[in-house]
Amino acid sequence: MSESAVPTAFGLVDMVGALAEGTVSARRLTEEALRRIAAAQPEFNAFRTVRAEAALAEADAADRRLAAGERLPLLGVPLAVKDDMDVTGEPTAFGCAGAFAPKTADSEAVRRLRAAGAVIVGKTQTPELGQWPFTEGGAFGETRNPWNRAYTPGGSSGGSAAAVAAGLVPAALGSDGAGSVRIPAAWTHLVGVKPQRGRISTWPEPESFHGLTVNGVLARTVADAALLLDAASGSHPEDLHRPARISAVEAVRRTPRRLRIALSFAMAFTATPKSLDPEVRSAVERLAARLESLGHEVVPEDPRYGPIGLTFVPRATSGVRDWVARVPDPALLDPRTHEAVRTGRILGGVALRASRRAETVLRRRVGEVFDRFDVVLTPTTATPPLRIGALSGLGAMATDRAMIAACPYAWTWNVLGWPGVNIPAGLTADGLPMGAQLLGPADSEPLLLGLAAQVEAAEGWSAVRPGQGR
């Protein structure tokens, strides 16, 4: 590896090793990341904010620390974060239009990345208040999928997914309130980790969207995702959820024992039409066969979701209502956002309190599957990526029906607050990525990541990049 060449295949673990060995500088890595971002922005529109001058200063400081012999988990590595996370000196617009004031402090997750030595090159695009599984909006235009620019990378962490899939940064933080890390990971051929609620702090929010939304990671490999997860994890003293620390990095190095895996294609009841695309089903069935070839037992079995959908809407719409109160000019918001606010006002009292109380019962009901199985395997989405503009101009109800039809599998685990990991499941006949979820009970990230790493070693998905074909 020479200072003159920084390949797009260079991953997070690779960068950390090269920086520690002195074969590349943080300045060089950051300059190359900024160059790629600038070149790709007209094509993919992955970034809302690029911190070129600040990032180069942070890289120079990292190089001085490296030269002095200091070693930290991410020292000198250029990374990106989603634009719902505060970065000192930058606005947090969260996909909205308007003049947002620069933040005076980092969010806890960003603070932890800095403490690990990371260089924050920018903030990635997200749809308005993270509401939809596409990354488009009047405030910033369309974010496009590096696998095919006619398609969305998903959402709401679509900018982070596009940035990683296009090789602009080796990994990025996103957030997941109804699949918003796992859906774009599935549609861009990435590993996407939605951790246990509270694993990565959402501070300055004690919890985000009434406990639905957690911060998570997107990367090309399980090892890269684990490294970023460990670096970003940890609680703020005022967080409502503070799970015990895990070591994701150690987990991916361990071969899992023989596991019982429930293969499920069932969708929780939503009173809306939805069906599973045959190519997606076939891709997940192929992964199930791969798991069996690795020595695991895979049995068709569905979790008992019951009335879980009734508890989602009050929390989601109340969260939108809370966020809109901070927007400088609500008149600029999408009409669908205003409809969500109206719903949130109606459901933000008794219904919201009831939805939170129901969590304990729902965990017992859905968690019964883990009395007999270690992991649940499902599709991440019901369809391959949607075309850009597929949901543009729709009313609130039509948008909800369309996104539930495309993405009915991920949101249930947000209600429960449990971990889930998207792994690539292959490409459609048209070359579009699909994904599968490994789902577990509370605090099961080590088990899920160890299993994901085992599948990755057999599948070799990280070698397949946009533009390379199947």
GUSEVO-129275 format. One record per residue (C-alpha): x, y, z. Coordinates in steps of 0.5 Angstrom, whole numbers, padded with zeros to 4 digits, always signed. Example, Ala and Ser with C-alpha at 12.3 -4.5 7.8 and 13.67 -1.06 7.14 Angstrom:
<atoms>
+0025-0009+0016/+0027-0002+0014/
</atoms>
This chain:
<atoms>
+0000+0000+0000/+0003+0007-0002/+0001+0014+0000/-0001+0015-0008/-0006+0010-0008/-0012+0009-0003/-0017+0004-0007/-0024+0004-0006/-0024-0003-0003/-0020-0001+0003/-0024-0002+0009/-0025+0000+0016/-0020-0005+0019/-0015-0005+0013/-0015+0003+0014/-0014+0002+0022/-0008-0003+0021/-0005+0001+0015/-0005+0008+0020/-0002+0004+0025/+0004+0001+0021/+0005+0008+0018/+0004+0006+0011/-0001+0011+0010/-0003+0018+0013/-0010+0020+0016/-0009+0026+0012/-0008+0022+0005/-0014+0018+0007/-0018+0024+0009/-0016+0028+0002/-0018+0022-0002/-0025+0021+0002/-0026+0028+0000/-0024+0028-0007/-0029+0022-0008/-0034+0025-0004/-0034+0031-0009/-0033+0027-0015/-0039+0023-0013/-0044+0028-0010/-0047+0030-0017/-0048+0023-0018/-0050+0020-0012/-0052+0026-0007/-0050+0022-0001/-0048+0028+0003/-0052+0034+0006/-0046+0037+0009/-0038+0036+0008/-0033+0038+0013/-0027+0039+0008/-0023+0044+0012/-0025+0041+0019/-0024+0034+0017/-0017+0036+0014/-0015+0039+0021/-0018+0033+0025/-0013+0029+0020/-0007+0033+0021/-0008+0032+0029/-0009+0025+0028/-0003+0024+0024/+0001+0028+0030/-0002+0023+0035/+0000+0017+0031/+0007+0020+0030/+0008+0020+0038/+0006+0013+0038/-0001+0014+0040/-0006+0008+0038/-0014+0009+0039/-0019+0004+0035/-0021+0009+0030/-0015+0014+0030/-0014+0018+0023/-0020+0014+0020/-0025+0018+0015/-0032+0017+0017/-0039+0019+0016/-0045+0020+0020/-0053+0021+0019/-0055+0028+0019/-0060+0026+0025/-0053+0027+0029/-0050+0033+0032/-0043+0035+0030/-0040+0041+0033/-0041+0047+0028/-0046+0044+0024/-0053+0044+0023/-0057+0038+0024/-0063+0039+0019/-0065+0031+0019/-0067+0032+0012/-0071+0038+0013/-0071+0045+0009/-0070+0051+0013/-0064+0055+0016/-0062+0051+0022/-0057+0053+0027/-0050+0050+0028/-0050+0045+0034/-0045+0047+0040/-0044+0040+0042/-0043+0033+0039/-0048+0028+0040/-0046+0022+0045/-0045+0018+0039/-0041+0023+0035/-0037+0024+0041/-0035+0017+0042/-0033+0017+0035/-0028+0023+0036/-0026+0019+0043/-0024+0013+0039/-0020+0018+0034/-0024+0018+0028/-0024+0024+0023/-0032+0026+0021/-0032+0028+0014/-0039+0030+0013/-0046+0028+0015/-0050+0024+0010/-0057+0025+0007/-0064+0023+0010/-0071+0024+0008/-0075+0029+0012/-0075+0027+0020/-0073+0020+0017/-0080+0018+0016/-0079+0014+0009/-0075+0008+0006/-0073+0013+0001/-0068+0018+0001/-0071+0024-0003/-0074+0031-0001/-0075+0038-0003/-0069+0040+0002/-0064+0036-0002/-0066+0033-0008/-0065+0025-0009/-0060+0020-0006/-0059+0015-0011/-0056+0008-0011/-0049+0006-0013/-0052+0000-0016/-0056+0003-0021/-0058+0011-0021/-0065+0010-0023/-0066+0007-0016/-0066+0009-0009/-0061+0006-0004/-0067+0006+0001/-0068+0010+0008/-0068+0013+0012/-0060+0012+0013/-0060+0012+0005/-0054+0017+0005/-0050+0013+0009/-0051+0007+0005/-0050+0010-0001/-0043+0013+0001/-0041+0006+0004/-0043+0003-0002/-0040+0008-0007/-0033+0007-0003/-0033+0014-0001/-0032+0012+0006/-0031+0005+0009/-0037+0005+0014/-0042+0010+0017/-0047+0011+0023/-0054+0011+0021/-0060+0011+0025/-0066+0005+0025/-0073+0007+0027/-0077+0002+0023/-0071-0001+0019/-0068+0005+0017/-0061+0002+0017/-0063-0005+0015/-0067-0003+0009/-0061+0001+0006/-0056-0004+0008/-0061-0009+0004/-0061-0005-0002/-0054-0003-0003/-0051-0010-0001/-0048-0008+0006/-0048-0010+0013/-0053-0006+0017/-0053-0007+0025/-0059-0005+0029/-0057-0006+0036/-0060-0007+0042/-0064+0000+0044/-0059+0004+0048/-0053+0000+0045/-0051+0007+0042/-0053+0013+0045/-0058+0017+0042/-0056+0023+0047/-0058+0029+0047/-0065+0025+0046/-0065+0020+0053/-0069+0016+0048/-0071+0017+0040/-0078+0017+0037/-0080+0014+0044/-0076+0008+0044/-0077+0006+0037/-0070+0009+0034/-0063+0007+0035/-0057+0009+0032/-0053+0003+0028/-0048+0002+0023/-0047+0001+0016/-0040-0003+0013/-0038-0007+0007/-0036-0013+0012/-0038-0016+0019/-0031-0014+0022/-0032-0007+0020/-0039-0006+0022/-0036-0010+0029/-0031-0005+0030/-0035+0001+0029/-0040-0001+0033/-0035-0002+0039/-0033+0005+0038/-0039+0008+0038/-0042+0004+0043/-0044+0007+0050/-0048+0011+0055/-0049+0018+0057/-0051+0018+0064/-0058+0021+0062/-0060+0016+0057/-0066+0012+0059/-0063+0005+0056/-0056+0003+0058/-0055-0004+0056/-0048-0008+0059/-0042-0007+0054/-0041-0012+0049/-0035-0014+0045/-0037-0014+0038/-0030-0015+0035/-0029-0021+0039/-0035-0024+0037/-0034-0024+0030/-0028-0028+0031/-0031-0034+0034/-0034-0039+0030/-0042-0040+0033/-0044-0047+0036/-0049-0051+0032/-0055-0046+0032/-0063-0047+0031/-0065-0042+0026/-0073-0040+0025/-0074-0039+0018/-0080-0034+0017/-0083-0031+0012/-0089-0028+0016/-0091-0021+0016/-0094-0018+0022/-0101-0015+0021/-0102-0008+0019/-0109-0008+0015/-0105-0007+0009/-0104-0011+0002/-0097-0014+0002/-0093-0020-0001/-0086-0022-0002/-0083-0022-0009/-0081-0029-0011/-0074-0026-0012/-0073-0024-0005/-0076-0031-0003/-0071-0035-0007/-0065-0031-0004/-0067-0032+0003/-0068-0039+0002/-0062-0040-0001/-0058-0037+0005/-0062-0042+0009/-0059-0047+0005/-0052-0044+0006/-0054-0044+0014/-0055-0051+0014/-0049-0053+0010/-0045-0049+0015/-0048-0054+0020/-0054-0050+0023/-0061-0053+0023/-0066-0049+0020/-0074-0050+0021/-0080-0046+0018/-0083-0042+0024/-0086-0036+0025/-0086-0031+0031/-0093-0029+0034/-0093-0022+0033/-0100-0021+0035/-0103-0014+0035/-0096-0011+0035/-0097-0006+0029/-0102-0002+0034/-0096+0000+0038/-0092+0003+0033/-0096+0009+0030/-0097+0012+0037/-0090+0012+0038/-0087+0014+0031/-0092+0020+0030/-0091+0023+0037/-0084+0023+0035/-0085+0026+0029/-0089+0031+0033/-0084+0032+0038/-0078+0034+0032/-0083+0038+0028/-0083+0043+0034/-0075+0044+0033/-0076+0046+0026/-0075+0053+0024/-0080+0054+0019/-0085+0048+0019/-0089+0051+0013/-0083+0048+0009/-0084+0041+0011/-0087+0036+0006/-0095+0035+0007/-0094+0028+0009/-0090+0030+0015/-0096+0035+0017/-0101+0029+0017/-0096+0025+0021/-0096+0031+0026/-0104+0031+0026/-0104+0024+0028/-0098+0025+0033/-0103+0030+0037/-0109+0025+0037/-0105+0019+0039/-0099+0022+0043/-0103+0022+0050/-0107+0015+0052/-0105+0011+0046/-0098+0013+0047/-0098+0011+0054/-0101+0004+0052/-0096+0003+0047/-0090+0003+0052/-0094-0001+0057/-0095-0006+0052/-0088-0007+0050/-0087-0012+0056/-0093-0017+0054/-0090-0016+0046/-0083-0018+0048/-0086-0025+0052/-0091-0026+0046/-0086-0025+0040/-0080-0028+0045/-0083-0034+0046/-0080-0037+0039/-0073-0036+0043/-0075-0041+0048/-0074-0046+0042/-0069-0042+0037/-0063-0038+0037/-0064-0034+0031/-0070-0032+0027/-0068-0031+0019/-0073-0027+0015/-0072-0022+0009/-0070-0015+0010/-0075-0012+0005/-0081-0016+0001/-0078-0012-0005/-0072-0011-0009/-0070-0003-0009/-0075+0002-0011/-0075+0007-0017/-0073+0014-0015/-0079+0018-0015/-0084+0011-0014/-0087+0015-0008/-0086+0022-0010/-0093+0026-0010/-0097+0021-0006/-0101+0023+0000/-0100+0020+0007/-0104+0014+0007/-0102+0012+0000/-0095+0013+0002/-0096+0009+0008/-0099+0003+0004/-0093+0003-0001/-0088+0003+0004/-0091-0002+0008/-0092-0007+0002/-0084-0006+0001/-0082-0006+0008/-0086-0010+0012/-0081-0014+0016/-0076-0010+0020/-0080-0005+0024/-0083-0010+0029/-0076-0011+0032/-0076-0003+0033/-0082-0004+0038/-0079-0009+0042/-0072-0006+0042/-0068-0012+0040/-0062-0013+0035/-0062-0015+0028/-0057-0015+0023/-0058-0015+0015/-0053-0019+0011/-0053-0019+0003/-0057-0024+0000/-0055-0023-0007/-0057-0020-0013/-0064-0020-0017/-0063-0022-0025/-0063-0014-0026/-0057-0013-0021/-0060-0010-0015/-0058-0012-0008/-0063-0016-0004/-0062-0017+0004/-0064-0022+0009/-0064-0021+0017/-0061-0025+0023/-0066-0023+0029/-0065-0024+0036/-0067-0023+0043/-0065-0018+0048/-0057-0017+0048/-0056-0022+0042/-0051-0018+0038/-0045-0022+0039/-0049-0028+0037/-0052-0025+0031/-0045-0022+0029/-0041-0028+0030/-0046-0032+0025/-0046-0026+0020/-0039-0027+0020/-0039-0034+0019/-0044-0033+0013/-0040-0028+0010/-0033-0032+0010/-0038-0037+0006/-0041-0032+0001/-0035-0028+0000/-0040-0022-0001/-0035-0016+0000/-0032-0018-0006/-0038-0016-0010/-0038-0008-0012/-0043-0004-0016/-0041-0004-0023/-0038-0011-0022/-0044-0015-0024/-0046-0022-0020/
</atoms>
